[in-house]
Amino acid sequence: MSDKTCRAVLAAILSALLAGCALYPAVQVAGGAMTGYDAARLADEYMPRDKVEGGSVDVIPDSQMQRRLRERLALNDIHLSAHVIDAKAYLIGQVSDRNQADYAVRTAATVEGLKSITCKFYPQARPDDAARNAANDALLLREVTGRFGKTRRLHGADLRVEVVSAHAILVGRARDYGQKTAALAIAAETSGVADVVDYITVPEPPDDGAVASK
């Protein structure tokens, strides 16, 4: 092959490679140049997933929405607990006034995919009481979650516990109403808990009355 032919082939290959690079436009990420391809890979590394089989990725929608919700609250300096169950968001914590509460709800509403937002807000404690209340809440939280963990009846339930100013807020999913009742009773019987807020869902039983006609 002559030199002229070799140069022509190399030029064609170089043109093809440059054309391929143009498929990924430059994206500015955190002050550094990054191609669209690299940005996609970066996003994929942080995408929550259940498992990967045969090249397919199974994403857990609740986990993804919960992560995004918590990130947006933190970025907006909103210090609340946030949970997502069946695409329903639950915001729990203390707020200083109605404006702060509304701001938290508006921020949560920006998370795509949420079906509803349920709030359980309490007045912010006075500075001289805040540390003492926080310590007491931490003790109650350990007590309730510890008793949940030791109760075989609750095994298999997806329950989250928050304690704010001695109020126990239960969020999650129980297998049946018996399991839900047991969780509520344990929290209510814990010494020091002022009251229990119930946000535990139970699957609806199948409609056995519906019979398909043939």
Salt bridges, closest charged atoms under 4 A:
ASP44 OD1 - ARG49 NH2 3.56
GLU53 OE2 - LYS51 NZ 3.86
ASP62 OD2 - ARG173 NH2 3.77
GLU71 OE2 - ARG67 NH1 3.34
ASP77 OD1 - HIS79 NE2 2.91
ASP86 OD1 - ARG173 NH2 2.91
ASP102 OD1 - ARG98 NE 3.07
ASP128 OD1 - ARG126 NE 3.97
ASP129 OD2 - ARG126 NH2 3.00
ASP129 OD1 - ARG132 NH2 2.63
ASP158 OD1 - ARG160 NE 3.07
ASP158 OD2 - ARG173 NH1 3.55
GLU162 OE2 - HIS83 NE2 2.79
ASP176 OD1 - ARG153 NH2 3.14
ASP195 OD1 - HIS167 ND1 2.56
ASP198 OD2 - LYS180 NZ 3.03
